[in-house]
Amino acid sequence: MRENIHRFFRAARGAGVLVSPAESIDAMRAVAEVGVSDRAILRDTLLLTLAKSQDEKLALGDCFDLFFSQPEPRQEQPEADSDDSPQDADQSPSSGAASEAGGGPPPEELGSLAQMLLSQDRNAIAAAIAGAAGAASLSDIRYSTQRGIFSSRILDAMGLQRLRDDLDELTVTNPALAERLRAALDALREAVRDTVAQGLALYAREEAENLRNEILRNAPLARIERRQVAEMRALIRQIARRLRERYSKPRKRQRRGHLDVRRTLRRNAAWGGVPFLTAWKRKHRDRPRIVAICDVSGSVAQVSDFFLLLIHSLHEVVDDVHSFAFSSHLIEVSDILESKSPEEAMAEIMSKVGFGSSDYGSSLVDFEKEFMSTLTPQTTVIVLGDARSNNLDPRADILRRISERSKRLVWLNPEGRLAWGFGDSEMPRYATFCSVVRQCATAQQLERAVSDIVATYQ
């Protein structure tokens, strides 16, 4: 049972429940106290010791129900006796005749698997399948194409080769018993397939999700299908959570710096050089200030939606963030992003300025008139947009003044580089005043760009 519990921890991690070594130890201690005889109590115990939120509780409950629902072999129904009247003891067939008809106890010379199948001991068969699944390392299954491989491994671990030899011998000596054993083997194969399918659902979930996320991470954001939008939002939330976890709490060593050996020795000269008092080399870090300007016009509305989700996480990572959105005119959206949930914030921002015709020149004029004071020599300005201004005045001179007043200006363009400068694209003109210009057509590129920006302040 201990091995089963450890495999359950692995399945729980695959279901998205974070189970640390300390939590698994606590869970094992709790299971040792309550025992494993009562399945309902065991389920409640594991949920209480491992789940840290309502979502994890639901996921863990589903995982438990799936993990401990062992498939059972199909029970073979004995054929009804053609003669309804019972025979007397003196008229009962001999043991040889019973074996000839397929009834009676299995012959002792058969292997253990054959005897188990012929006796139809469901508990013993289920236990044998579980033991063989452990011996075959079913918990290592990752892809649906591996079902046949693991089914063969489990059957081999149960003694399939000896069973085949028994079948060959019985086919010659006792065809009726061989037919009965062959039917039991078919039921066993079905039970093993169900066990492998259960293992695939338990242990391959994380790998399948990682593969799906990897495909989404490299898919162009502008061409995400409608059915994939919800999955992409979930992926962006994961990216935002990683950013928060990585940068919201700098490591203690990063805060205090490295040991200054010379100053430490001088400070402790009175104690013979014993370092009672330590001195540290501290690197000066600017207080992070970020200004994010996001194009939410119709041409980049879908990409902007995902970008604003990341900006929402920046407000939790960086203390001083000012966010703006524009189509034909520009508004500040910092309060919206800080006070509302991501979904509500996105809906309100897009209802106010989203899906319009982009006018970069007019929006830059709005920023210069009302929000230029937000820029300092420590500010990093991030602009997300395709730089297409519908052949209107791009006002690159305002962007030059923004660049001069800030620490650096980063432009993230969701279009491919080959499209920059063609049609109404003003990207080459804007790029002249940018410190960094990057293509951000996929979630992976967007994550790297935002991560690099935030990392400079750590």
C-alpha positions as CSV (number, residue, x, y, z in Angstrom):
1,M,0.0,0.0,0.0
2,R,2.9,2.3,0.6
3,E,4.0,2.0,-3.0
4,N,0.4,2.7,-4.1
5,I,0.3,5.9,-2.0
6,H,3.6,7.0,-3.6
7,R,2.3,6.3,-7.1
8,F,-0.8,8.3,-6.1
9,F,1.4,11.3,-5.2
10,R,2.9,11.1,-8.6
11,A,-0.5,11.0,-10.2
12,A,-1.6,13.9,-8.1
13,R,1.3,16.0,-9.4
14,G,0.3,15.1,-12.9
15,A,-3.2,16.4,-12.2
16,G,-1.8,19.8,-11.3
17,V,-1.7,19.4,-7.5
18,L,1.6,20.6,-6.1
19,V,2.8,17.9,-3.6
20,S,6.0,18.8,-1.8
21,P,8.2,16.1,-0.1
22,A,7.2,17.6,3.3
23,E,3.5,17.3,2.4
24,S,3.9,13.8,1.2
25,I,5.5,12.8,4.5
26,D,2.7,14.4,6.4
27,A,0.2,12.6,4.3
28,M,1.9,9.2,4.8
29,R,1.9,9.8,8.6
30,A,-1.8,10.6,8.5
31,V,-2.5,7.5,6.4
32,A,-0.6,5.4,8.9
33,E,-2.9,6.8,11.7
34,V,-6.3,6.2,9.9
35,G,-5.4,3.1,8.0
36,V,-6.4,2.1,4.5
37,S,-9.3,-0.2,5.2
38,D,-12.0,2.5,4.8
39,R,-11.7,4.1,1.4
40,A,-13.8,7.1,2.3
41,I,-11.7,8.0,5.3
42,L,-8.5,7.5,3.2
43,R,-9.9,9.8,0.6
44,D,-10.7,12.5,3.1
45,T,-7.3,12.2,4.8
46,L,-5.4,12.7,1.6
47,L,-7.6,15.6,0.6
48,L,-7.1,17.3,4.0
49,T,-3.3,16.8,4.0
50,L,-2.5,17.6,0.3
51,A,-5.1,20.1,-1.1
52,K,-4.4,23.8,-0.5
53,S,-7.3,25.3,-2.4
54,Q,-10.8,24.4,-3.6
55,D,-9.5,23.8,-7.1
56,E,-6.8,21.4,-5.8
57,K,-9.4,19.6,-3.7
58,L,-11.6,19.0,-6.7
59,A,-8.6,17.8,-8.8
60,L,-7.3,15.6,-6.0
61,G,-10.7,14.0,-5.5
62,D,-11.1,13.1,-9.2
63,C,-7.5,11.8,-9.2
64,F,-8.2,9.6,-6.1
65,D,-11.4,8.2,-7.6
66,L,-9.7,7.3,-10.8
67,F,-6.6,6.0,-9.1
68,F,-8.4,3.6,-6.8
69,S,-11.0,2.4,-9.2
70,Q,-9.2,-0.7,-10.3
71,P,-10.6,-2.4,-13.4
72,E,-11.9,-5.9,-12.7
73,P,-11.7,-8.9,-15.1
74,R,-15.0,-9.9,-16.8
75,Q,-16.6,-12.7,-14.9
76,E,-17.2,-15.8,-17.0
77,Q,-20.7,-17.2,-16.6
78,P,-20.8,-21.0,-16.4
79,E,-23.1,-22.6,-19.0
80,A,-26.4,-23.9,-17.7
81,D,-26.6,-27.7,-17.3
82,S,-28.8,-29.1,-20.0
83,D,-30.3,-31.6,-17.5
84,D,-32.4,-29.8,-14.9
85,S,-32.5,-32.8,-12.5
86,P,-29.5,-33.1,-10.2
87,Q,-27.5,-36.2,-10.3
88,D,-26.9,-38.4,-7.3
89,A,-23.6,-38.8,-5.8
90,D,-23.3,-42.3,-7.3
91,Q,-24.2,-40.9,-10.7
92,S,-21.8,-37.9,-10.6
93,P,-19.2,-37.8,-13.3
94,S,-15.7,-38.7,-12.4
95,S,-13.0,-36.0,-12.1
96,G,-11.8,-36.9,-15.5
97,A,-15.2,-36.4,-17.0
98,A,-15.6,-33.1,-15.2
99,S,-12.4,-31.9,-16.6
100,E,-13.5,-33.1,-20.0
101,A,-16.6,-30.9,-19.7
102,G,-14.6,-27.9,-18.5
103,G,-15.8,-28.0,-14.9
104,G,-14.2,-28.9,-11.6
105,P,-10.9,-27.6,-10.1
106,P,-8.1,-26.8,-12.5
107,P,-5.4,-29.4,-12.9
108,E,-2.5,-29.0,-10.5
109,E,0.1,-29.2,-13.3
110,L,-1.1,-25.9,-14.8
111,G,0.8,-22.7,-14.1
112,S,-0.3,-20.3,-11.4
113,L,-1.9,-17.8,-13.9
114,A,-3.9,-20.5,-15.6
115,Q,-5.1,-21.9,-12.2
116,M,-6.1,-18.3,-11.1
117,L,-8.0,-17.7,-14.3
118,L,-9.8,-21.0,-14.2
119,S,-10.8,-20.6,-10.6
120,Q,-12.1,-17.1,-11.4
121,D,-10.8,-15.6,-8.2
122,R,-11.5,-11.9,-9.0
123,N,-9.6,-10.5,-6.0
124,A,-6.5,-12.5,-6.8
125,I,-6.6,-11.6,-10.5
126,A,-7.0,-7.9,-9.6
127,A,-4.1,-8.1,-7.1
128,A,-2.0,-9.8,-9.7
129,I,-2.7,-7.2,-12.3
130,A,-1.8,-4.4,-9.8
131,G,1.4,-6.1,-8.9
132,A,2.4,-6.7,-12.5
133,A,1.5,-3.1,-13.4
134,G,4.0,-2.0,-10.7
135,A,6.7,-4.4,-12.0
136,A,6.1,-3.1,-15.5
137,S,6.5,0.6,-14.2
138,L,3.1,1.6,-15.5
139,S,3.6,5.0,-13.8
140,D,6.2,5.8,-16.6
141,I,3.6,5.8,-19.3
142,R,3.4,9.1,-21.1
143,Y,1.8,8.7,-24.6
144,S,-1.2,6.9,-26.0
145,T,1.1,5.1,-28.4
146,Q,2.7,3.2,-25.5
147,R,-0.5,1.4,-24.5
148,G,0.4,-1.8,-26.4
149,I,3.9,-1.9,-25.0
150,F,2.7,-1.6,-21.4
151,S,-0.1,-4.1,-21.9
152,S,2.5,-6.6,-23.1
153,R,4.8,-5.9,-20.2
154,I,2.0,-6.4,-17.7
155,L,0.9,-9.7,-19.3
156,D,4.5,-10.9,-19.5
157,A,5.0,-10.1,-15.8
158,M,1.9,-12.1,-14.9
159,G,3.3,-15.2,-16.7
160,L,1.8,-15.0,-20.2
161,Q,4.4,-17.3,-21.7
162,R,3.6,-20.1,-19.3
163,L,-0.1,-19.6,-19.9
164,R,0.5,-20.0,-23.6
165,D,2.3,-23.3,-23.0
166,D,-0.6,-24.5,-20.9
167,L,-3.0,-23.6,-23.6
168,D,-1.1,-25.5,-26.2
169,E,-1.0,-28.6,-24.0
170,L,-4.7,-28.4,-23.1
171,T,-5.7,-27.9,-26.7
172,V,-4.5,-31.4,-27.3
173,T,-5.5,-33.1,-24.0
174,N,-8.6,-31.2,-23.0
175,P,-10.1,-28.9,-25.7
176,A,-13.1,-27.9,-23.5
177,L,-10.9,-26.7,-20.7
178,A,-8.6,-25.0,-23.2
179,E,-11.6,-23.1,-24.6
180,R,-12.6,-22.0,-21.1
181,L,-9.0,-20.9,-20.4
182,R,-8.9,-19.0,-23.7
183,A,-12.1,-17.1,-22.8
184,A,-10.6,-16.2,-19.4
185,L,-7.4,-15.0,-21.1
186,D,-9.5,-12.7,-23.4
187,A,-11.2,-11.3,-20.2
188,L,-7.7,-10.8,-18.7
189,R,-6.4,-8.9,-21.7
190,E,-9.4,-6.6,-21.5
191,A,-8.8,-5.9,-17.8
192,V,-5.1,-5.2,-18.5
193,R,-6.1,-2.8,-21.3
194,D,-8.4,-1.0,-18.9
195,T,-5.6,-0.8,-16.3
196,V,-3.2,0.7,-18.9
197,A,-5.9,3.2,-20.0
198,Q,-6.4,4.2,-16.4
199,G,-2.6,4.6,-16.0
200,L,-2.5,6.7,-19.2
201,A,-5.2,9.0,-17.8
202,L,-3.4,9.3,-14.5
203,Y,0.3,9.6,-15.4
204,A,0.2,11.0,-18.9
205,R,-2.0,14.0,-18.1
206,E,0.9,16.2,-17.2
207,E,3.0,15.2,-20.3
208,A,0.0,15.7,-22.6
209,E,-0.7,19.1,-21.1
210,N,3.0,20.1,-21.4
211,L,2.9,19.1,-25.1
212,R,-0.2,21.0,-25.7
213,N,1.2,24.1,-23.9
214,E,4.4,23.8,-25.9
215,I,2.4,23.9,-29.2
216,L,0.4,26.9,-27.9
217,R,3.5,28.7,-26.7
218,N,4.9,28.7,-30.2
219,A,1.6,29.3,-32.0
220,P,1.1,32.9,-33.5
221,L,-1.2,34.8,-31.1
222,A,-3.0,36.6,-33.9
223,R,-4.0,33.3,-35.5
224,I,-5.3,31.5,-32.4
225,E,-8.6,29.7,-33.1
226,R,-11.6,30.6,-31.1
227,R,-11.7,27.2,-29.4
228,Q,-8.0,27.8,-28.3
229,V,-8.6,31.2,-26.7
230,A,-9.5,29.8,-23.3
231,E,-6.5,27.5,-23.3
232,M,-4.2,30.4,-24.4
233,R,-5.6,32.5,-21.5
234,A,-4.8,29.7,-19.1
235,L,-1.3,29.5,-20.5
236,I,-0.8,33.2,-20.2
237,R,-1.9,33.0,-16.6
238,Q,0.7,30.3,-16.0
239,I,3.3,32.6,-17.5
240,A,2.2,35.5,-15.3
241,R,2.3,33.2,-12.2
242,R,5.9,32.2,-13.0
243,L,6.8,35.9,-13.4
244,R,5.3,36.7,-10.0
245,E,7.0,33.7,-8.3
246,R,10.4,34.5,-9.9
247,Y,10.6,38.2,-9.4
248,S,8.2,39.3,-6.6
249,K,10.6,38.0,-3.8
250,P,14.3,38.5,-4.6
251,R,16.6,36.1,-2.9
252,K,18.2,37.1,0.4
253,R,21.7,36.8,-1.1
254,Q,20.7,39.1,-4.0
255,R,19.5,41.7,-1.5
256,R,22.5,41.7,0.7
257,G,25.1,41.1,-2.1
258,H,28.4,39.1,-1.8
259,L,30.8,38.9,1.1
260,D,33.4,41.7,1.1
261,V,36.5,39.9,2.3
262,R,38.8,42.9,2.7
263,R,36.3,45.0,4.7
264,T,35.4,42.0,6.8
265,L,39.1,41.3,7.8
266,R,39.7,45.0,8.6
267,R,36.5,45.3,10.6
268,N,37.5,42.2,12.7
269,A,41.2,43.1,13.2
270,A,40.6,43.5,17.0
271,W,39.5,39.8,17.2
272,G,42.5,38.5,15.4
273,G,40.7,38.3,12.1
274,V,37.9,36.1,13.4
275,P,34.9,37.3,11.3
276,F,32.4,38.3,14.1
277,L,31.2,41.2,12.0
278,T,30.7,40.7,8.2
279,A,30.7,43.3,5.4
280,W,28.8,42.8,2.2
281,K,29.2,44.1,-1.3
282,R,25.9,45.6,-2.2
283,K,25.1,46.5,-5.8
284,H,22.9,49.6,-6.2
285,R,19.6,48.7,-8.0
286,D,17.3,51.3,-9.4
287,R,13.8,51.3,-8.0
288,P,11.8,49.7,-10.9
289,R,9.5,51.9,-12.8
290,I,7.6,50.7,-15.9
291,V,5.3,52.5,-18.3
292,A,3.4,50.1,-20.6
293,I,1.6,51.4,-23.7
294,C,-0.6,48.9,-25.5
295,D,-2.2,49.1,-28.9
296,V,-5.7,47.6,-28.6
297,S,-7.0,48.5,-32.1
298,G,-8.7,45.9,-34.2
299,S,-5.6,44.7,-36.0
300,V,-3.9,43.6,-32.8
301,A,-6.8,43.2,-30.4
302,Q,-6.3,39.5,-29.8
303,V,-2.6,39.9,-29.1
304,S,-3.2,42.9,-26.9
305,D,-5.7,40.9,-24.8
306,F,-2.9,38.4,-23.9
307,F,-0.4,41.2,-23.4
308,L,-2.7,43.0,-21.0
309,L,-2.9,39.8,-18.9
310,L,0.8,39.9,-18.5
311,I,0.7,43.6,-17.7
312,H,-1.8,42.7,-15.0
313,S,0.8,40.5,-13.4
314,L,3.4,43.2,-13.6
315,H,1.3,45.3,-11.3
316,E,1.8,42.6,-8.7
317,V,5.5,42.2,-9.3
318,V,6.6,45.8,-9.7
319,D,5.4,48.6,-7.3
320,D,5.5,51.5,-9.8
321,V,3.7,50.5,-13.1
322,H,1.7,52.9,-15.2
323,S,-0.3,51.2,-18.0
324,F,-2.0,52.8,-21.0
325,A,-4.2,51.5,-23.8
326,F,-5.1,53.2,-27.1
327,S,-6.7,52.8,-30.5
328,S,-7.3,56.3,-31.9
329,H,-6.9,58.0,-28.5
330,L,-5.0,57.0,-25.3
331,I,-6.3,56.4,-21.7
332,E,-4.6,55.3,-18.5
333,V,-5.8,51.8,-17.4
334,S,-3.6,51.3,-14.3
335,D,-6.5,51.6,-11.8
336,I,-8.6,49.2,-13.8
337,L,-5.8,46.6,-13.9
338,E,-5.0,47.0,-10.2
339,S,-8.6,46.9,-8.9
340,K,-10.3,44.3,-11.0
341,S,-9.8,40.7,-12.0
342,P,-8.0,40.0,-15.3
343,E,-11.2,39.1,-17.1
344,E,-13.2,42.1,-15.9
345,A,-10.2,44.5,-16.6
346,M,-9.8,43.2,-20.1
347,A,-13.5,43.6,-20.8
348,E,-13.6,47.2,-19.5
349,I,-10.5,48.3,-21.3
350,M,-11.6,46.8,-24.7
351,S,-15.1,48.4,-24.3
352,K,-13.5,51.9,-23.7
353,V,-10.8,52.0,-26.4
354,G,-10.5,48.6,-28.0
355,F,-11.2,47.4,-31.6
356,G,-10.9,50.9,-33.1
357,S,-8.8,52.2,-36.0
358,S,-5.2,52.8,-34.8
359,D,-3.8,56.3,-34.8
360,Y,-0.3,56.3,-33.2
361,G,0.3,60.0,-33.8
362,S,-2.9,61.1,-31.9
363,S,-2.3,58.6,-29.1
364,L,1.3,59.9,-28.7
365,V,0.0,63.4,-28.5
366,D,-2.4,62.4,-25.7
367,F,0.5,60.8,-23.8
368,E,2.7,63.9,-24.2
369,K,0.0,66.3,-23.0
370,E,-1.2,64.3,-20.0
371,F,1.3,61.7,-18.9
372,M,4.8,62.8,-19.8
373,S,5.4,63.4,-16.1
374,T,5.3,59.7,-15.4
375,L,8.7,59.3,-17.1
376,T,11.9,59.5,-15.2
377,P,15.5,58.5,-16.0
378,Q,14.7,55.2,-14.2
379,T,11.6,54.4,-16.3
380,T,11.4,51.5,-18.8
381,V,8.8,52.2,-21.4
382,I,7.2,49.2,-23.1
383,V,5.2,49.7,-26.3
384,L,3.2,46.8,-27.7
385,G,1.8,47.4,-31.2
386,D,2.2,46.8,-34.9
387,A,3.2,50.4,-35.6
388,R,0.6,50.7,-38.4
389,S,-0.9,54.2,-38.2
390,N,-3.2,54.0,-41.3
391,N,-1.0,56.5,-43.2
392,L,-1.6,59.2,-40.6
393,D,1.2,61.3,-39.1
394,P,3.1,58.9,-36.8
395,R,4.6,61.7,-34.7
396,A,7.9,60.0,-34.3
397,D,9.3,63.2,-32.7
398,I,7.1,62.5,-29.6
399,L,8.5,59.0,-29.4
400,R,12.0,60.5,-29.6
401,R,11.3,62.8,-26.6
402,I,9.8,59.8,-24.7
403,S,13.0,57.9,-25.4
404,E,15.2,60.8,-24.2
405,R,13.3,61.2,-20.9
406,S,13.3,57.5,-20.0
407,K,16.0,54.9,-19.2
408,R,15.1,52.8,-22.2
409,L,12.3,52.3,-24.7
410,V,11.3,48.7,-25.6
411,W,9.0,48.0,-28.6
412,L,7.3,44.6,-28.9
413,N,5.8,44.1,-32.3
414,P,3.4,41.1,-32.9
415,E,4.1,41.2,-36.7
416,G,6.8,39.3,-38.4
417,R,10.0,41.3,-39.2
418,L,9.5,40.9,-43.0
419,A,6.3,43.1,-42.7
420,W,8.0,46.0,-40.9
421,G,8.2,49.0,-43.2
422,F,5.7,47.8,-45.8
423,G,2.3,49.4,-46.3
424,D,1.4,51.8,-43.5
425,S,4.0,50.3,-41.1
426,E,6.1,53.0,-39.4
427,M,8.2,50.4,-37.5
428,P,11.6,51.4,-39.1
429,R,11.0,55.1,-38.2
430,Y,10.0,54.2,-34.6
431,A,12.8,51.7,-34.2
432,T,15.4,54.5,-34.5
433,F,14.5,55.8,-31.1
434,C,14.1,52.4,-29.3
435,S,16.6,50.7,-27.1
436,V,15.2,47.2,-27.9
437,V,12.9,46.1,-30.7
438,R,11.6,42.6,-30.6
439,Q,9.1,40.5,-32.4
440,C,6.5,39.1,-30.0
441,A,4.2,37.0,-32.2
442,T,4.0,34.0,-29.8
443,A,3.4,33.5,-26.1
444,Q,6.9,32.2,-25.7
445,Q,8.4,35.4,-27.3
446,L,6.1,37.5,-25.1
447,E,7.2,35.7,-22.0
448,R,10.9,36.1,-22.8
449,A,10.6,39.8,-23.6
450,V,8.6,40.6,-20.4
451,S,10.9,38.4,-18.3
452,D,14.0,40.1,-19.6
453,I,12.6,43.5,-18.8
454,V,11.7,42.6,-15.2
455,A,14.9,40.8,-14.7
456,T,17.0,43.9,-15.2
457,Y,15.6,45.3,-11.9
458,Q,16.4,42.3,-9.8
